[in-house]
Amino acid sequence: MAVIWQELLGVERVGRRDNFFALGGHSLLATRLASHIRQQLGVNVALRSLFEHNDLVGQAALVVQTEQGEAIPAIVPVQQEGPLPLSFAQQRLWLLDQIEGGSRHYHMPVVLQLRGELDSVVAQQALQQIVQRHAVLRTRFAMDADGEPYQEVREDAQIILQMEDVQALESDAQASAVRALMASALEQPFDLSQDLMLRVLLIRQSLDEYVLVTNMHHIASDGWSMGVLVKEFVELYRAGVEGIKAELPELTVQYGDYAAWQRDYLQGEVLERQLSYWREQLADAPVLHGLPLDKVRPKQQSFVGRTVQSELGVAQTQGLKQLCQQEGATLFMGLHAVFSALLSRYSNETDIVVGSPVANREQSEVAGLIGFFVNTLVLRSEVSANAGLVDLVRQSKERCLSAYAHQQVPFEKLVDVLQVERSLSHHPLFQVMLVLQNNEVTELTLPGLTLSPMASAEDSAKFDLTLTVQEVNHILQLSWNYNSDLFEAATIVRMAEHFTRLVTEALQAPTTSVHGLELLSGGDMDQFNHWNNTATEHPVASLLHEPFEAMARQYPAAIA
């Protein structure tokens, strides 16, 4: 158990009484911990039990006491040639692509700034090896004679590293050209029936300065996969430059094997057990959130978006993390509690529904694969009148652990089975998303090169509102991505400020009802008082109808 902890947490030594979550563990790592225990020790430990026994000696005792139980079948290579079925998630994206004719809001870009001496031939070879390692990147998605989609791997696919040179341009013109080339590369739609699911563009700005633009389609990728892509490119390029063999793990299965496994496993009694939880959890859930909109919701959902940035300082970040640790909860559970409280305050509703992605890589054999594994969980909270932050963190912990235990049901399947009311104007089941970025961070170092991530313009929004949180240098950076056909920027800026204030106030009084905490700043209160300064003097002796009669006599021709 100690060795598994050291590997997952990246620490050299652990003690018997060390707390897994205090050492940096979170829900995703706890899921991987359960997977490693199952694979290495042959025991099926429930994720909830790892939260309840969170120190090393407790988890070791748990493993000894736990019976082997019913194991999830292993994913194995499919013993057949030719077309394979799509996973449930892939089928939904394929259908959307058929309806929309290619949509760039399902593109997944990674943009890197490179400085130093780049060997473009080695870079091309590294990319080709990645395409060969991950069959999903050279998979085409087509339709059979009955109209059913299937996926087919191309064995001889070749990726081309597209190159553009803007060295000859002046500074301003060069910057403009780089932006235009990036936008063109990231907006170009994928033809799922013919294209590779990875495109790469290299823009040369000077003798030792480049921009590397990569783009994958979501049908073959997810957030975790983007990290795998960068990690493998770094290792393969390094090995190519140094003339040695790359140190990459062997891939025993491919995404098509997972898709076939999912179709075979998620049916009958297994599926019904999982679905029964969601039927009960989401019974009579609100169809649409109650956040006040600045604009009329379009009849057909648009995906035009903008992003506002904010942050929680060191004191607030540490305070929230400490409160979560005291309650045996993760940082995500604390953020979910605060976010639900904010949404409740804004909407004046107590039944709050939020979507959140989960890596859905419970089996260790898929940990190193590029592919569309991520699933979306629907988290429902009851922000009652007397609920304090501590109450909401405890509730969030309970709801999250239950959802994690039933995460195998694909969101697409859930929507179909629950017969959710469909609307072209909004996303089914939820329209607000919460994301905590805690995927493994790859060290961006290459021989003779320094790499740094570049932000690509975020001008789309998959949901009405998405709050993405990432911890950087002991502070929490918050990105508020919103649909600009629904909200004004000023509204989201104000919401971000209120989130920060709510965290501050709730940490100072964690048992006080979140509905009674002050959200408005001094400037907000001044504006509020100014708007409400509507007192007007009236003659004390006047009866209610007499001023009306006086105005009628004064303006007899006016419209009543």
WOGIWO-V868077 format. One record per backbone hydrogen bond with DSSP energy under -0.5 kcal/mol. NH is the residue of the N-H (numbers start at 1). CO is the residue of the C=O. E is the energy in kcal/mol with one decimal. If there is no record, write none. Layout:
# WOGIWO-V868077
nh:co:e
NH:CO:E
NH:CO:E
This chain:
# WOGIWO-V868077
nh:co:e
5:1:-2.5
6:2:-2.6
7:3:-2.2
8:4:-2.5
9:5:-3.1
10:6:-1.2
11:6:-0.9
18:15:-1.3
20:54:-3.3
23:19:-1.5
24:21:-1.2
25:20:-1.8
30:26:-2.8
31:27:-2.1
32:28:-2.0
33:29:-2.5
34:30:-2.2
35:31:-1.7
36:32:-2.5
37:33:-2.5
38:34:-2.2
39:35:-2.3
40:36:-3.3
41:37:-2.1
42:37:-0.5
42:38:-0.7
43:37:-1.0
44:68:-0.8
45:43:-0.9
50:46:-1.2
51:47:-1.2
52:48:-2.0
53:49:-2.0
54:52:-0.5
56:18:-1.3
57:16:-2.5
59:55:-2.4
60:56:-2.4
61:57:-2.1
62:58:-2.0
63:59:-2.2
64:60:-1.9
65:61:-2.2
66:62:-1.6
71:69:-0.6
76:74:-0.6
80:78:-1.5
84:151:-2.5
91:87:-2.4
92:88:-1.6
93:89:-1.9
94:90:-2.9
95:91:-2.3
96:92:-2.4
97:93:-2.4
98:94:-2.0
99:95:-2.1
100:96:-3.0
101:97:-1.8
102:97:-0.9
106:103:-1.4
107:104:-1.8
108:216:-2.9
110:214:-2.4
111:454:-0.5
112:212:-2.6
113:452:-3.3
114:112:-0.5
114:210:-2.6
115:450:-2.1
116:208:-2.5
117:448:-1.5
118:116:-0.7
120:118:-0.9
123:119:-2.1
124:120:-2.3
125:121:-2.1
126:122:-2.5
127:123:-2.1
128:124:-2.1
129:125:-2.1
130:126:-1.8
131:127:-2.2
132:128:-2.1
133:129:-2.3
134:130:-2.3
135:133:-0.8
137:134:-1.7
138:135:-1.5
139:136:-1.1
140:152:-2.7
141:192:-3.1
142:140:-0.6
142:150:-2.1
144:148:-2.8
147:144:-1.9
150:142:-2.3
151:84:-3.0
152:140:-2.3
154:138:-2.7
155:153:-0.6
157:154:-0.6
161:159:-0.5
162:160:-1.1
162:200:-1.9
164:202:-2.5
166:164:-0.5
166:204:-2.7
169:166:-1.3
174:170:-3.3
175:171:-2.4
176:172:-2.1
177:173:-2.3
178:174:-2.7
179:175:-2.2
180:176:-2.2
181:177:-2.7
182:178:-2.7
183:179:-2.6
184:180:-2.4
185:181:-2.4
186:182:-2.4
187:183:-1.8
188:184:-1.4
192:190:-0.9
194:191:-1.9
195:191:-2.8
197:137:-2.4
199:215:-2.3
200:160:-0.5
201:213:-2.9
202:162:-3.2
203:201:-0.5
203:211:-2.9
204:164:-3.1
204:202:-0.6
205:203:-0.6
205:209:-2.7
206:209:-1.6
209:206:-0.9
210:114:-2.9
211:203:-2.3
212:112:-3.0
213:201:-3.4
213:211:-0.6
214:110:-2.8
214:212:-0.6
215:199:-2.4
216:108:-1.7
217:197:-1.3
218:106:-2.8
220:217:-2.1
221:218:-1.2
226:222:-1.6
227:223:-1.1
228:224:-1.7
229:225:-2.8
230:226:-2.1
231:227:-2.5
232:228:-2.7
233:229:-2.2
234:230:-2.5
235:231:-2.0
236:232:-2.8
237:233:-2.5
238:234:-2.2
239:235:-2.4
240:236:-2.2
241:237:-2.5
242:238:-2.1
243:239:-0.9
244:239:-2.2
248:246:-1.2
252:250:-0.8
257:254:-0.8
258:254:-1.4
259:255:-2.6
260:256:-2.1
261:257:-2.4
262:258:-3.1
263:259:-2.1
264:260:-1.8
265:261:-3.0
266:262:-2.5
267:265:-2.0
270:267:-0.9
271:267:-0.9
272:268:-2.2
273:269:-2.4
274:270:-1.6
275:271:-2.8
276:272:-2.2
277:273:-0.9
278:274:-1.3
279:275:-2.7
280:276:-1.7
281:277:-2.7
282:278:-2.4
283:280:-0.8
285:282:-1.8
294:486:-2.0
295:486:-1.5
301:424:-4.2
305:459:-1.3
306:482:-1.9
308:480:-2.0
310:478:-2.5
312:476:-2.5
317:313:-2.8
318:314:-2.9
319:315:-2.3
320:316:-2.4
321:317:-2.2
322:318:-2.5
323:319:-2.1
324:320:-2.1
325:321:-2.4
326:322:-2.3
327:323:-1.3
328:325:-1.3
329:324:-3.3
334:330:-1.6
335:331:-2.6
336:332:-2.9
337:333:-1.8
338:334:-2.2
339:335:-2.9
340:336:-2.4
341:337:-1.9
342:338:-2.4
343:339:-2.6
344:340:-2.2
345:341:-2.4
346:342:-2.4
347:343:-2.4
348:344:-1.9
349:344:-0.8
352:350:-0.9
352:381:-2.4
354:379:-2.7
355:432:-2.8
356:377:-2.1
358:375:-2.9
366:363:-1.6
367:364:-1.4
369:366:-1.5
373:371:-1.4
375:358:-2.7
377:356:-3.2
377:375:-0.5
379:354:-3.2
379:377:-0.7
380:378:-0.5
381:352:-3.2
383:350:-2.7
383:381:-0.6
384:382:-1.4
387:384:-1.3
390:510:-2.4
392:388:-2.2
393:389:-2.5
394:390:-2.3
395:391:-2.3
396:392:-2.7
397:393:-2.5
398:394:-2.0
399:395:-2.8
400:396:-2.9
401:397:-2.4
402:398:-1.9
403:399:-2.3
404:400:-3.0
405:401:-1.7
406:402:-0.5
406:403:-1.2
407:404:-1.3
409:406:-0.8
410:408:-0.6
414:410:-2.2
415:411:-2.4
416:412:-1.7
417:413:-2.8
418:414:-2.5
419:416:-0.8
420:415:-1.7
426:423:-0.6
430:428:-2.1
433:465:-2.6
434:355:-2.5
435:467:-2.9
437:435:-0.6
437:469:-3.2
438:436:-1.0
444:442:-0.5
445:443:-1.6
446:449:-1.4
449:446:-2.2
450:115:-2.3
451:444:-1.1
452:113:-1.7
454:111:-3.0
459:457:-1.0
461:303:-1.8
464:431:-1.2
465:431:-1.4
466:481:-2.9
467:433:-2.7
468:466:-0.6
468:479:-2.6
469:435:-3.0
470:477:-2.0
472:470:-0.6
472:475:-2.7
475:472:-1.4
476:312:-1.6
477:470:-3.2
477:475:-0.6
478:310:-2.9
479:468:-2.8
480:308:-3.5
480:478:-0.5
481:466:-2.6
481:479:-0.9
482:306:-2.6
482:480:-0.5
483:464:-2.2
484:304:-1.8
484:482:-0.7
485:304:-0.6
486:483:-1.8
487:483:-2.1
491:488:-0.5
492:488:-1.4
493:489:-2.5
494:490:-2.2
495:491:-2.2
496:492:-2.5
497:493:-2.0
498:494:-2.3
499:495:-2.1
500:496:-2.0
501:497:-2.2
502:498:-2.5
503:499:-2.3
504:500:-2.2
505:501:-2.8
506:502:-2.8
507:503:-2.3
508:504:-1.3
509:505:-1.4
510:507:-0.5
512:509:-1.4
514:387:-2.8
516:513:-1.6
517:514:-0.6
525:521:-2.5
526:522:-2.1
527:523:-2.2
528:524:-2.8
529:525:-2.8
530:526:-2.2
531:527:-2.5
532:528:-1.6
533:530:-1.2
534:532:-2.0
542:539:-1.0
546:543:-0.9
547:543:-0.8
549:545:-1.8
550:546:-2.3
551:547:-2.2
552:548:-2.1
553:549:-2.1
554:550:-2.0
555:551:-2.7
556:553:-0.5
558:555:-1.3
